[in-house]
């Protein structure tokens, strides 16, 4: 792992076509601007973790019986809310 110090307004270059500029610095945050080709994916780590959790949740399969039971419970909830 390479560790660098940069000041506000300074840049660093990754490879030939990615440029990272330090826009602003606070007590516990840094605002960065990243210039990169459109085919380069740039994601915050928390978004990668959330996407992974969503994929896992989406891969859970329910039996037709489970789906029917959920629909029944939703209908009961809806009917009881109409009073």
Secondary structure, 3 states (H helix, E strand, C coil): CCCCCCCCCCEEEECCCEEEEEEEECCCCEEEEEECCCCCCCCCHHHHHHHHHHHHHHCCCCCHHHHHHHHHHHHHHHHHHCC
